[in-house]
Amino acid sequence: MRDRADFARKGISRGRALVSLQYADGIVFASENPSAALHKVSEIYDRIAFAAVGRYNEFENLRIAGVRLADMRGYAYDRRDVTGRGLANAYAQTLGTIFSSGGEKPYEVELFVGEIGDTAESDQLYRLTYDGQVVDEHGFAAIGGAAESVGGYLKERYTEGASLEEAIKLAVAALGHTDTDDREIAAKDLEVAVLDRTRTQPRKFRRIRPATLVEILGSATVGAAAQTDSSEPPAAEPAPEEPAEKPAEKPAEKPTEEKGADDVPLAPPADDDGEPPIAPPLD
């Protein structure tokens, strides 16, 4: 059993971290995910979301099973009978059975199951490990490779009742935090989704698009590539200064054999902003 646990932990540690935060109007999930098609965060039911790290094929099978279970329960009984606690228990039983059986390898996954209620006090967030353990989290939680470092960063800076913008900024900053140095994550490499209780639709899950993330995070997290991609041409080397008005009795020199045409300046000297001076209007 110890070997199976070490095997599962090593597989999970190779993945990127995923963060979940409770804010004033719901729960936000954020992770570094460059892929636009393979999602780590998805919707399970009206008020329930699913987030995972590890092997994609394994937690995708768990997600599909959770969607089917929720749909069948909601159809057979009532939509209010589908709860995050019930889904978390079902996932725990599945992961525990797979981990303890000797016929197949343990799943290399860690999961979040989040559900929002009518108030912030009724929100629920469950973290499930590879061996089927269930932990009821409050406020914030992190799973994945750098979960300890990210969790420590959140513990020092998390505040209850924050706005959505503040929660997203804190989550992205935590994902970029390391023990040695902090790094900036480009908005296009982030996957952010929320359970928002303020939505008028019954389905409370929505994704935050990269364009919206850029507005929320600002230019600081867009990445170093945006700083180097500038539409302005590089500033030219300063040319030797010339007098503002040339004496009339001294005509301009023409290129000769001793002084070739290549030595004549091709453009007027550049200003400080890299653009040539504007000529005065003609009389």
Backbone as JSON, one array per atom type, in Angstrom:
{
  "sequence": "MRDRADFARKGISRGRALVSLQYADGIVFASENPSAALHKVSEIYDRIAFAAVGRYNEFENLRIAGVRLADMRGYAYDRRDVTGRGLANAYAQTLGTIFSSGGEKPYEVELFVGEIGDTAESDQLYRLTYDGQVVDEHGFAAIGGAAESVGGYLKERYTEGASLEEAIKLAVAALGHTDTDDREIAAKDLEVAVLDRTRTQPRKFRRIRPATLVEILGSATVGAAAQTDSSEPPAAEPAPEEPAEKPAEKPAEKPTEEKGADDVPLAPPADDDGEPPIAPPLD",
  "N": [[0.82, -1.21, 0.0], [2.0, 1.19, 0.67], [3.76, 1.54, -1.45], [1.95, 1.88, -3.53], [0.75, 4.27, -2.76], [2.96, 6.02, -2.89], [3.45, 5.87, -5.63], [1.11, 7.09, -6.69], [1.29, 9.68, -5.56], [3.65, 10.66, -6.73], [2.92, 10.81, -9.41], [0.9, 12.78, -9.28], [2.35, 14.97, -8.37], [3.76, 15.82, -10.57], [2.09, 17.41, -12.02], [0.59, 20.68, -12.67], [-0.34, 23.12, -10.21], [-3.6, 23.65, -8.72], [-6.03, 25.96, -7.71], [-8.53, 26.81, -5.35], [-10.88, 29.17, -4.29], [-13.01, 30.72, -1.95], [-15.21, 33.37, -2.38], [-17.07, 36.48, -2.01], [-19.44, 36.08, -3.49], [-19.49, 33.44, -4.33], [-17.56, 30.66, -5.56], [-14.3, 30.42, -6.78], [-12.24, 28.91, -9.22], [-8.96, 28.26, -10.24], [-6.25, 27.65, -12.44], [-3.08, 26.87, -13.93], [-3.11, 26.34, -17.24], [-2.25, 25.73, -20.33], [-3.64, 24.58, -22.46], [-6.45, 24.89, -24.58], [-8.53, 23.19, -24.97], [-8.51, 20.9, -23.33], [-9.86, 20.73, -20.4], [-9.43, 21.49, -16.95], [-11.24, 22.3, -15.08], [-14.68, 21.99, -14.7], [-18.26, 21.88, -15.28], [-20.63, 20.21, -13.25], [-23.31, 20.08, -12.33], [-26.23, 22.14, -11.72], [-25.45, 23.9, -9.56], [-22.97, 22.96, -8.96], [-19.53, 22.27, -9.26], [-16.6, 20.82, -10.77], [-13.21, 20.09, -10.32], [-9.85, 19.18, -11.09], [-6.58, 17.64, -10.84], [-3.76, 15.94, -12.26], [-3.61, 12.83, -14.03], [-5.11, 13.23, -17.13], [-6.94, 11.55, -18.56], [-7.9, 9.92, -16.54], [-9.16, 11.57, -14.55], [-11.02, 12.7, -16.22], [-12.7, 10.57, -16.84], [-13.83, 10.24, -14.3], [-15.17, 12.67, -14.07], [-17.13, 12.48, -16.12], [-18.59, 10.3, -15.14], [-19.6, 11.48, -12.81], [-21.28, 13.47, -13.89], [-23.22, 11.89, -15.17], [-24.29, 10.51, -12.95], [-25.37, 12.67, -11.49], [-27.29, 13.66, -13.3], [-29.04, 11.46, -13.54], [-29.95, 11.2, -10.9], [-31.15, 13.68, -10.48], [-33.17, 13.56, -12.4], [-34.69, 11.29, -11.64], [-35.51, 11.91, -9.04], [-35.43, 14.81, -7.7], [-34.19, 18.02, -8.72], [-33.06, 19.4, -6.63], [-32.16, 17.4, -5.02], [-29.69, 16.67, -5.88], [-26.57, 17.0, -4.71], [-23.47, 18.49, -3.66], [-22.19, 17.15, -1.6], [-23.18, 14.53, -1.83], [-22.09, 13.79, -4.34], [-19.36, 14.0, -3.73], [-19.1, 11.94, -1.84], [-19.66, 9.75, -3.48], [-17.51, 9.87, -5.29], [-15.42, 9.45, -3.46], [-15.86, 6.82, -2.61], [-15.41, 5.47, -5.02], [-12.69, 6.13, -5.65], [-11.44, 5.11, -3.35], [-12.01, 2.36, -3.55], [-10.66, 1.68, -5.93], [-8.04, 2.28, -5.18], [-7.49, 0.47, -3.09], [-7.79, -1.99, -4.26], [-6.09, -4.74, -5.77], [-6.04, -5.26, -8.43], [-5.77, -3.24, -10.36], [-3.97, -0.22, -11.14], [-3.56, 2.57, -8.84], [-5.52, 5.59, -9.11], [-4.07, 8.5, -10.37], [-4.82, 11.17, -9.32], [-6.22, 14.18, -7.96], [-9.02, 15.8, -6.51], [-11.46, 18.47, -6.64], [-14.64, 19.22, -5.41], [-17.09, 21.46, -5.64], [-19.78, 23.37, -4.3], [-22.3, 25.82, -4.37], [-24.41, 27.76, -2.25], [-27.38, 29.55, -1.17], [-26.34, 31.53, 0.39], [-23.11, 32.79, 1.48], [-22.26, 31.36, 3.68], [-23.36, 28.86, 3.32], [-21.96, 27.65, 1.31], [-20.02, 24.96, -0.06], [-17.03, 23.08, -0.13], [-15.12, 20.47, -1.18], [-12.28, 18.43, -0.9], [-10.69, 15.77, -2.46], [-8.57, 12.99, -2.21], [-6.18, 10.76, -3.8], [-6.57, 8.25, -2.6], [-9.17, 8.16, -1.73], [-9.85, 9.74, 0.46], [-11.72, 12.32, 2.05], [-11.89, 15.76, 2.47], [-13.24, 18.49, 4.09], [-13.06, 21.61, 3.03], [-12.44, 25.05, 3.89], [-12.71, 28.37, 2.93], [-10.12, 28.46, 1.34], [-8.1, 26.38, -0.78], [-5.59, 24.17, -2.12], [-4.37, 22.03, -4.66], [-2.26, 19.6, -6.27], [1.03, 19.76, -7.84], [2.73, 21.84, -6.58], [1.36, 22.29, -4.17], [1.78, 22.75, -1.42], [3.47, 25.03, -1.26], [1.87, 26.91, -2.63], [-0.43, 26.82, -1.03], [0.58, 27.84, 1.4], [1.13, 30.47, 0.64], [-1.45, 31.42, 0.13], [-2.57, 31.19, 2.66], [-1.38, 33.24, 4.11], [-2.39, 35.53, 2.91], [-5.11, 35.41, 2.34], [-8.43, 36.64, 2.57], [-11.7, 36.77, 3.95], [-14.83, 37.21, 2.25], [-14.03, 38.62, -0.04], [-13.98, 40.37, -3.22], [-14.77, 39.26, -6.59], [-12.78, 40.02, -8.42], [-10.61, 40.54, -6.71], [-10.26, 37.97, -5.63], [-9.52, 36.48, -7.89], [-7.11, 37.74, -8.62], [-5.55, 37.13, -6.36], [-5.53, 34.32, -6.51], [-4.17, 33.85, -8.96], [-1.71, 35.05, -8.4], [-0.87, 33.34, -6.36], [-0.56, 30.94, -7.77], [1.67, 31.51, -9.3], [3.63, 31.65, -7.39], [6.65, 30.54, -5.95], [9.07, 28.69, -3.99], [11.55, 29.83, -4.34], [11.42, 32.03, -6.18], [9.04, 34.39, -7.5], [6.83, 34.16, -10.29], [5.37, 35.44, -13.33], [2.3, 34.68, -14.85], [0.99, 34.25, -18.02], [-2.1, 35.53, -19.28], [-3.35, 34.03, -21.24], [-2.54, 31.5, -20.65], [-3.95, 30.64, -18.5], [-6.6, 29.01, -16.76], [-9.66, 29.79, -15.65], [-12.54, 29.61, -13.72], [-15.83, 30.08, -12.34], [-18.27, 29.6, -9.74], [-21.05, 31.33, -9.58], [-23.27, 32.89, -7.58], [-24.85, 35.06, -8.11], [-25.84, 34.99, -10.66], [-28.67, 34.97, -12.8], [-29.6, 32.74, -14.12], [-30.45, 29.24, -13.73], [-28.18, 27.61, -13.88], [-25.13, 28.06, -12.47], [-22.49, 28.08, -13.16], [-19.69, 29.44, -14.81], [-17.2, 30.4, -17.21], [-14.19, 32.33, -17.14], [-13.08, 34.43, -19.56], [-9.99, 34.83, -21.47], [-9.65, 37.51, -22.35], [-11.15, 38.96, -20.5], [-9.71, 38.28, -18.23], [-7.31, 39.63, -18.7], [-8.16, 42.28, -18.41], [-8.84, 42.22, -15.69], [-6.51, 41.39, -14.33], [-4.59, 43.14, -15.29], [-1.78, 44.72, -16.96], [0.45, 43.63, -15.78], [0.51, 40.87, -15.5], [0.34, 39.89, -18.01], [2.55, 38.99, -19.27], [6.03, 38.68, -20.23], [6.31, 38.69, -22.96], [4.5, 40.43, -24.09], [5.59, 42.86, -23.47], [7.85, 43.09, -25.06], [6.78, 43.01, -27.59], [6.21, 45.45, -29.49], [4.7, 48.05, -31.36], [6.07, 50.26, -32.21], [8.96, 51.32, -34.01], [12.43, 50.44, -33.36], [14.4, 52.8, -31.58], [16.4, 55.11, -33.38], [19.97, 55.51, -33.7], [21.42, 58.32, -32.16], [21.96, 61.1, -34.23], [24.68, 63.26, -35.28], [24.55, 66.53, -33.96], [23.23, 69.43, -35.62], [23.46, 72.85, -36.52], [20.61, 75.0, -35.94], [19.96, 76.92, -37.93], [21.49, 77.33, -40.99], [24.31, 79.18, -42.2], [23.83, 81.53, -44.82], [25.83, 82.13, -46.65], [27.32, 79.86, -46.76], [27.11, 77.22, -48.59], [25.46, 74.0, -48.83], [27.43, 71.07, -48.49], [28.46, 68.97, -51.13], [28.55, 65.53, -52.03], [31.72, 64.2, -52.64], [34.55, 62.63, -54.22], [36.36, 62.21, -52.14], [34.64, 62.38, -50.0], [32.13, 60.33, -49.69], [28.81, 59.42, -50.88], [27.67, 57.87, -48.97], [28.37, 58.92, -46.56], [26.76, 61.06, -46.1], [24.09, 62.24, -44.13], [21.02, 60.48, -44.19], [18.55, 61.14, -43.19], [16.85, 63.62, -41.2], [18.02, 64.54, -37.91], [16.94, 62.51, -35.15], [14.33, 63.08, -32.75], [13.89, 63.04, -29.13], [11.88, 61.2, -28.77], [12.18, 59.39, -30.83], [11.17, 60.1, -33.36], [11.3, 61.94, -36.47], [11.84, 65.53, -36.63], [9.17, 67.89, -37.19], [8.71, 69.68, -40.15], [8.71, 73.29, -40.62], [5.78, 75.19, -41.64], [5.34, 76.23, -45.04], [5.76, 79.58, -46.42]],
  "CA": [[0.0, 0.0, 0.0], [2.9, 2.35, 0.67], [4.26, 1.71, -2.82], [0.86, 2.42, -4.33], [0.6, 5.68, -2.39], [4.09, 6.77, -3.47], [3.23, 5.94, -7.07], [0.08, 8.08, -6.97], [1.77, 11.01, -5.21], [4.62, 11.11, -7.72], [2.2, 11.21, -10.62], [0.2, 14.04, -9.04], [3.32, 16.06, -8.18], [4.26, 16.29, -11.86], [1.12, 18.33, -12.61], [0.54, 22.05, -12.17], [-1.25, 23.3, -9.07], [-4.94, 24.19, -8.94], [-6.43, 26.72, -6.53], [-9.95, 27.11, -5.18], [-11.08, 30.22, -3.3], [-14.36, 31.2, -1.71], [-15.31, 34.83, -2.31], [-18.34, 36.93, -1.47], [-20.59, 35.64, -4.27], [-19.36, 32.09, -4.83], [-16.29, 29.96, -5.48], [-13.49, 30.57, -7.99], [-11.23, 27.88, -9.46], [-7.94, 28.78, -11.14], [-5.12, 26.76, -12.66], [-2.27, 27.15, -15.12], [-3.47, 25.33, -18.23], [-2.12, 26.33, -21.67], [-4.54, 23.95, -23.42], [-7.78, 25.49, -24.67], [-9.53, 22.14, -25.17], [-8.48, 19.95, -22.22], [-10.17, 21.55, -19.23], [-9.3, 20.95, -15.6], [-12.4, 22.74, -14.31], [-15.89, 21.76, -15.5], [-19.54, 21.91, -14.58], [-21.28, 18.93, -13.0], [-24.75, 20.29, -12.28], [-26.61, 23.54, -11.65], [-24.66, 24.67, -8.59], [-21.84, 22.11, -8.58], [-18.4, 22.29, -10.19], [-15.61, 19.76, -10.61], [-11.86, 20.5, -10.71], [-8.95, 18.06, -10.83], [-5.21, 17.64, -11.35], [-3.24, 14.58, -12.42], [-3.79, 12.26, -15.36], [-6.34, 13.77, -17.71], [-7.91, 10.51, -18.91], [-8.49, 9.35, -15.34], [-10.15, 12.45, -13.93], [-12.11, 12.92, -17.17], [-13.65, 9.48, -16.6], [-14.55, 10.55, -13.07], [-16.1, 13.79, -14.34], [-18.27, 11.97, -16.88], [-19.4, 9.49, -14.23], [-20.31, 12.39, -11.93], [-22.36, 14.11, -14.64], [-24.28, 10.9, -15.35], [-24.94, 10.28, -11.66], [-26.18, 13.84, -11.15], [-28.46, 13.72, -14.18], [-29.98, 10.4, -13.2], [-30.58, 11.5, -9.61], [-32.04, 14.81, -10.66], [-34.33, 13.15, -13.2], [-35.5, 10.32, -10.9], [-36.06, 12.49, -7.81], [-35.61, 16.25, -7.87], [-32.9, 18.68, -8.94], [-32.51, 19.79, -5.33], [-31.56, 16.23, -4.38], [-28.3, 16.55, -6.35], [-25.76, 17.83, -3.82], [-22.02, 18.29, -3.73], [-21.81, 16.14, -0.62], [-23.46, 13.22, -2.4], [-21.1, 13.51, -5.37], [-18.07, 13.78, -3.07], [-19.11, 10.6, -1.26], [-19.56, 8.78, -4.57], [-16.12, 9.88, -5.75], [-14.58, 8.86, -2.42], [-16.01, 5.37, -2.68], [-14.77, 4.98, -6.24], [-11.24, 6.23, -5.51], [-10.99, 4.18, -2.31], [-12.06, 1.0, -4.07], [-9.57, 1.5, -6.9], [-6.75, 2.3, -4.5], [-7.29, -0.71, -2.25], [-7.82, -3.23, -5.04], [-4.8, -5.08, -6.35], [-6.16, -5.6, -9.84], [-5.43, -2.11, -11.21], [-3.15, 0.79, -10.48], [-4.36, 3.65, -8.28], [-5.69, 6.79, -9.92], [-3.13, 9.59, -10.06], [-5.66, 12.35, -9.41], [-6.81, 14.85, -6.8], [-10.25, 16.43, -6.99], [-12.28, 19.43, -5.92], [-16.07, 19.27, -5.69], [-17.6, 22.68, -5.01], [-21.22, 23.67, -4.44], [-22.68, 27.09, -3.76], [-25.77, 27.86, -1.72], [-27.99, 30.86, -1.26], [-25.47, 32.47, 1.1], [-21.7, 32.36, 1.52], [-22.08, 30.38, 4.75], [-23.84, 27.56, 2.88], [-21.09, 27.11, 0.27], [-19.29, 23.75, 0.33], [-15.86, 22.76, -0.94], [-14.56, 19.18, -0.76], [-11.05, 17.99, -1.55], [-10.57, 14.32, -2.44], [-7.25, 12.52, -2.56], [-6.12, 9.56, -4.65], [-6.99, 7.05, -1.88], [-10.56, 8.26, -1.34], [-10.09, 10.59, 1.62], [-12.51, 13.53, 1.8], [-11.61, 16.85, 3.41], [-14.14, 19.63, 3.94], [-12.22, 22.81, 3.08], [-13.1, 26.33, 4.15], [-11.95, 29.54, 2.51], [-9.23, 28.24, 0.21], [-7.4, 25.09, -0.81], [-4.74, 23.98, -3.29], [-3.99, 20.66, -4.96], [-1.32, 19.51, -7.38], [2.45, 19.62, -7.57], [3.25, 22.82, -5.62], [0.23, 22.63, -3.31], [2.23, 23.27, -0.13], [3.93, 26.4, -1.44], [0.72, 27.74, -2.98], [-1.29, 26.92, 0.14], [1.17, 28.76, 2.35], [0.95, 31.84, 0.14], [-2.85, 31.79, 0.34], [-2.85, 31.3, 4.09], [-0.91, 34.53, 4.59], [-3.01, 36.68, 2.24], [-6.54, 35.24, 2.07], [-9.4, 37.35, 3.41], [-13.07, 36.37, 3.65], [-15.71, 38.22, 1.69], [-13.39, 39.4, -1.08], [-14.69, 40.44, -4.48], [-14.3, 38.31, -7.6], [-11.51, 40.5, -8.97], [-9.57, 40.32, -5.72], [-10.02, 36.54, -5.51], [-8.78, 36.02, -9.08], [-5.74, 38.25, -8.51], [-4.85, 36.35, -5.34], [-5.33, 32.96, -7.01], [-3.12, 33.86, -9.99], [-0.44, 35.32, -7.72], [-0.47, 32.13, -5.64], [-0.1, 29.95, -8.73], [3.01, 31.88, -9.73], [4.56, 31.71, -6.26], [7.52, 29.41, -5.69], [9.93, 28.9, -2.81], [12.73, 30.62, -4.71], [11.09, 33.29, -6.84], [7.69, 34.46, -8.06], [6.81, 34.35, -11.73], [4.14, 35.94, -13.88], [1.65, 33.74, -15.75], [0.23, 34.94, -19.05], [-3.53, 35.32, -19.18], [-3.75, 32.97, -22.17], [-2.15, 30.21, -20.07], [-4.74, 30.44, -17.29], [-7.98, 28.54, -16.83], [-10.37, 30.33, -14.49], [-14.0, 29.43, -13.77], [-16.46, 30.45, -11.06], [-19.66, 29.35, -9.41], [-21.51, 32.67, -9.23], [-24.66, 32.82, -7.12], [-25.58, 36.23, -8.57], [-26.41, 34.75, -11.98], [-30.11, 34.73, -12.78], [-29.89, 31.42, -14.66], [-30.28, 28.14, -12.76], [-26.8, 27.13, -13.94], [-24.31, 29.1, -11.88], [-21.1, 27.92, -13.58], [-19.26, 30.19, -15.98], [-15.76, 30.52, -17.39], [-13.66, 33.67, -17.32], [-12.32, 34.44, -20.8], [-8.68, 35.5, -21.35], [-9.76, 38.97, -22.49], [-11.59, 39.47, -19.2], [-8.6, 38.14, -17.29], [-6.36, 40.72, -18.94], [-8.7, 43.48, -17.77], [-8.83, 42.09, -14.23], [-5.15, 41.28, -13.81], [-3.76, 44.25, -15.71], [-0.65, 44.41, -17.84], [1.57, 43.03, -15.06], [0.52, 39.43, -15.65], [0.18, 39.49, -19.4], [3.75, 38.25, -19.64], [7.12, 39.48, -20.77], [6.23, 38.75, -24.41], [3.76, 41.62, -24.48], [6.43, 44.02, -23.32], [8.77, 43.16, -26.18], [6.03, 43.15, -28.82], [5.83, 46.86, -29.58], [4.47, 48.47, -32.73], [6.99, 51.32, -32.57], [10.27, 50.83, -34.43], [13.49, 50.76, -32.41], [14.92, 54.17, -31.71], [17.64, 55.19, -34.15], [21.1, 56.07, -32.98], [21.4, 59.78, -32.31], [22.85, 61.65, -35.26], [25.38, 64.46, -34.81], [23.72, 67.72, -33.96], [23.53, 70.46, -36.61], [22.87, 74.14, -36.13], [19.23, 75.17, -36.36], [19.96, 77.68, -39.18], [22.8, 77.34, -41.64], [24.64, 80.47, -42.82], [23.48, 81.58, -46.24], [27.01, 82.18, -47.51], [28.0, 78.58, -46.77], [26.18, 76.24, -49.17], [25.61, 72.62, -48.35], [28.48, 70.32, -49.16], [28.04, 67.88, -51.99], [29.47, 64.39, -51.91], [32.83, 64.15, -53.58], [35.24, 61.36, -54.19], [36.92, 62.01, -50.81], [33.52, 62.23, -49.06], [31.15, 59.6, -50.49], [27.39, 59.65, -50.57], [27.27, 57.12, -47.77], [28.64, 59.7, -45.35], [25.76, 62.12, -45.94], [22.94, 61.72, -43.38], [19.85, 60.22, -45.03], [17.34, 61.67, -42.56], [17.15, 64.6, -40.15], [18.25, 63.9, -36.61], [15.73, 62.08, -34.43], [14.06, 63.69, -31.44], [14.01, 62.12, -28.01], [10.9, 60.13, -28.85], [12.48, 58.49, -31.92], [10.53, 60.51, -34.58], [11.96, 63.12, -37.04], [11.13, 66.8, -36.35], [8.2, 68.34, -38.19], [9.19, 70.86, -40.84], [7.79, 74.43, -40.47], [4.95, 75.43, -42.83], [5.88, 77.17, -46.05], [5.06, 80.88, -46.53]],
  "C": [[0.86, 1.26, 0.0], [3.45, 2.61, -0.73], [3.17, 2.3, -3.72], [0.63, 3.9, -4.02], [1.73, 6.52, -2.96], [3.94, 6.92, -4.98], [2.21, 7.03, -7.43], [0.57, 9.49, -6.67], [2.77, 11.53, -6.23], [3.95, 11.54, -9.02], [1.48, 12.53, -10.46], [1.18, 15.2, -8.95], [3.87, 16.59, -9.49], [3.3, 17.28, -12.52], [1.21, 19.72, -11.99], [-0.54, 22.17, -11.1], [-2.58, 23.88, -9.53], [-5.42, 24.79, -7.63], [-7.94, 26.9, -6.54], [-10.1, 28.11, -4.03], [-12.57, 30.53, -3.17], [-14.33, 32.72, -1.61], [-16.74, 35.2, -1.95], [-19.54, 36.31, -2.18], [-20.43, 34.24, -4.83], [-17.99, 31.5, -4.6], [-15.57, 30.12, -6.82], [-12.46, 29.45, -8.03], [-10.25, 28.42, -10.49], [-6.79, 27.79, -11.23], [-4.35, 27.24, -13.88], [-2.49, 26.02, -16.11], [-3.37, 25.95, -19.62], [-3.1, 25.76, -22.68], [-5.91, 24.63, -23.38], [-8.88, 24.45, -24.81], [-9.62, 21.18, -24.0], [-8.64, 20.73, -20.91], [-9.93, 20.78, -17.94], [-10.52, 21.25, -14.74], [-13.63, 22.61, -15.21], [-17.12, 21.83, -14.61], [-20.08, 20.49, -14.42], [-22.8, 19.07, -13.04], [-25.0, 21.78, -12.06], [-25.68, 24.37, -10.77], [-23.37, 23.95, -8.2], [-20.78, 22.15, -9.67], [-17.41, 21.21, -9.79], [-14.28, 20.29, -11.1], [-10.89, 19.41, -10.29], [-7.58, 18.34, -11.4], [-4.76, 16.18, -11.43], [-3.37, 14.11, -13.85], [-5.15, 12.67, -15.93], [-7.36, 12.68, -17.99], [-8.6, 9.94, -17.68], [-9.51, 10.3, -14.71], [-11.25, 12.84, -14.93], [-13.16, 11.8, -17.06], [-14.47, 9.72, -15.34], [-15.56, 11.69, -13.3], [-17.34, 13.3, -15.09], [-19.18, 11.12, -16.0], [-20.19, 10.38, -13.27], [-21.46, 13.09, -12.63], [-23.52, 13.14, -14.83], [-25.02, 10.63, -14.04], [-25.85, 11.44, -11.28], [-27.43, 13.92, -12.01], [-29.5, 12.67, -13.83], [-30.69, 10.69, -11.88], [-31.54, 12.67, -9.73], [-33.28, 14.47, -11.45], [-35.25, 12.23, -12.4], [-36.16, 10.94, -9.68], [-36.36, 13.97, -8.03], [-34.24, 16.88, -8.04], [-32.26, 19.12, -7.63], [-31.87, 18.63, -4.59], [-30.13, 15.98, -4.85], [-27.45, 17.52, -5.54], [-24.28, 17.52, -4.02], [-21.55, 17.23, -2.74], [-22.06, 14.73, -1.16], [-22.46, 12.83, -3.48], [-19.72, 13.25, -4.76], [-18.0, 12.4, -2.45], [-19.0, 9.53, -2.34], [-18.14, 8.72, -5.12], [-15.19, 9.22, -4.73], [-14.66, 7.34, -2.45], [-15.3, 4.79, -3.9], [-13.25, 5.01, -6.11], [-10.71, 5.27, -4.46], [-11.0, 2.74, -2.78], [-10.93, 0.73, -5.05], [-8.23, 1.45, -6.2], [-6.48, 1.02, -3.73], [-7.3, -2.01, -3.03], [-6.45, -3.48, -5.66], [-4.85, -5.36, -7.83], [-5.78, -4.49, -10.79], [-4.65, -1.08, -10.42], [-4.03, 1.88, -9.88], [-4.45, 4.84, -9.22], [-4.73, 7.87, -9.43], [-3.87, 10.92, -10.2], [-5.95, 12.89, -8.01], [-7.94, 15.72, -7.31], [-10.72, 17.52, -6.05], [-13.73, 19.24, -6.36], [-16.62, 20.46, -4.91], [-19.08, 22.88, -5.29], [-21.51, 24.97, -3.73], [-24.12, 27.01, -3.3], [-26.31, 29.26, -1.91], [-27.16, 31.93, -0.56], [-24.05, 31.92, 1.12], [-21.48, 31.31, 2.6], [-22.51, 28.98, 4.33], [-23.01, 26.97, 1.74], [-20.3, 25.92, 0.81], [-18.17, 23.5, -0.66], [-15.21, 21.51, -0.37], [-13.31, 18.89, -1.58], [-10.91, 16.49, -1.37], [-9.19, 13.93, -2.93], [-7.34, 11.23, -3.36], [-6.62, 8.31, -3.95], [-8.41, 7.14, -1.33], [-10.84, 9.09, -0.11], [-10.81, 11.87, 1.2], [-12.21, 14.54, 2.89], [-12.54, 18.0, 3.09], [-13.31, 20.91, 4.12], [-13.07, 24.04, 3.32], [-12.19, 27.46, 3.73], [-11.13, 29.3, 1.27], [-8.63, 26.86, 0.33], [-6.62, 25.01, -2.11], [-4.4, 22.51, -3.43], [-3.0, 20.68, -6.12], [0.12, 19.49, -6.9], [2.98, 20.53, -6.48], [2.17, 23.24, -4.64], [0.69, 23.23, -1.98], [2.68, 24.72, -0.24], [2.77, 27.34, -1.75], [-0.21, 27.91, -1.79], [-0.74, 27.85, 1.2], [1.02, 30.21, 1.93], [-0.49, 32.3, 0.37], [-3.17, 31.99, 1.81], [-2.44, 32.66, 4.65], [-1.73, 35.69, 4.06], [-4.52, 36.55, 2.03], [-7.37, 36.01, 3.09], [-10.81, 36.93, 2.99], [-13.85, 37.54, 3.08], [-15.09, 39.08, 0.62], [-14.25, 39.41, -2.34], [-14.1, 39.43, -5.46], [-12.95, 38.74, -8.15], [-10.38, 40.26, -7.98], [-9.24, 38.83, -5.57], [-9.22, 36.0, -6.7], [-7.33, 36.5, -9.01], [-4.93, 37.44, -7.5], [-4.57, 34.93, -5.83], [-4.21, 32.91, -8.03], [-1.76, 34.14, -9.36], [0.05, 34.09, -6.96], [0.04, 31.06, -6.59], [1.31, 30.25, -9.22], [4.03, 31.93, -8.62], [5.34, 30.41, -6.15], [8.38, 29.71, -4.48], [11.12, 29.79, -3.11], [12.37, 31.98, -5.26], [9.67, 33.22, -7.35], [7.78, 34.72, -9.56], [5.42, 34.82, -12.16], [3.59, 34.95, -14.9], [0.81, 34.53, -16.74], [-1.25, 34.59, -18.94], [-4.0, 34.2, -20.1], [-3.4, 31.59, -21.65], [-2.93, 29.89, -18.8], [-6.11, 29.87, -17.63], [-8.68, 28.93, -15.54], [-11.87, 30.15, -14.72], [-14.56, 29.71, -12.38], [-17.84, 29.82, -10.97], [-20.2, 30.64, -8.83], [-22.98, 32.62, -8.85], [-25.48, 34.02, -7.59], [-26.17, 36.05, -9.96], [-27.9, 34.45, -11.87], [-30.49, 33.37, -13.33], [-29.75, 30.36, -13.58], [-28.86, 27.6, -12.74], [-25.86, 28.26, -13.53], [-22.85, 29.04, -12.33], [-20.83, 28.77, -14.81], [-17.74, 30.28, -16.0], [-15.38, 31.99, -17.6], [-12.75, 33.66, -18.55], [-10.98, 35.16, -20.62], [-8.76, 37.01, -21.48], [-10.22, 39.61, -21.19], [-10.5, 39.36, -18.16], [-7.58, 39.24, -17.46], [-6.85, 42.0, -18.3], [-8.62, 43.41, -16.26], [-7.4, 42.14, -13.69], [-4.28, 42.47, -14.18], [-2.58, 43.78, -16.53], [0.48, 43.7, -17.12], [1.67, 41.54, -15.28], [0.32, 38.98, -17.09], [1.4, 38.73, -19.88], [4.79, 39.16, -20.24], [7.03, 39.62, -22.28], [5.49, 40.0, -24.86], [4.61, 42.87, -24.35], [7.39, 44.18, -24.5], [8.07, 43.35, -27.5], [5.5, 44.57, -28.91], [5.69, 47.23, -31.03], [5.42, 49.57, -33.16], [8.32, 50.76, -32.99], [11.32, 51.16, -33.39], [14.06, 52.14, -32.66], [16.25, 54.16, -32.44], [18.74, 55.8, -33.31], [21.12, 57.58, -33.19], [22.42, 60.25, -33.34], [23.56, 62.88, -34.71], [24.51, 65.69, -34.98], [24.21, 68.71, -35.02], [22.93, 71.77, -36.14], [21.48, 74.3, -36.7], [19.15, 75.89, -37.7], [21.37, 77.71, -39.74], [23.07, 78.71, -42.24], [24.37, 80.43, -44.32], [24.69, 81.51, -47.13], [27.74, 80.85, -47.56], [27.04, 77.53, -47.31], [26.47, 74.85, -48.63], [26.66, 71.9, -49.17], [27.88, 69.2, -49.99], [29.02, 66.74, -51.86], [30.51, 64.41, -53.02], [33.47, 62.79, -53.49], [35.83, 61.1, -52.81], [35.82, 61.75, -49.8], [32.36, 61.62, -49.84], [29.73, 59.91, -50.04], [26.94, 58.93, -49.32], [27.49, 57.91, -46.5], [27.62, 60.79, -45.11], [24.58, 61.56, -45.16], [21.71, 61.61, -44.27], [18.58, 60.82, -44.47], [17.73, 62.7, -41.54], [17.31, 63.92, -38.82], [16.93, 63.63, -35.9], [15.59, 62.85, -33.14], [14.22, 62.66, -30.36], [13.03, 60.97, -28.11], [11.1, 59.24, -30.05], [11.82, 58.86, -33.23], [11.21, 61.77, -35.12], [11.18, 64.38, -36.73], [10.23, 67.18, -37.52], [8.7, 69.63, -38.82], [8.2, 72.03, -40.67], [6.98, 74.62, -41.74], [5.6, 76.43, -43.77], [5.06, 78.44, -46.08], [4.2, 80.92, -47.78]]
}
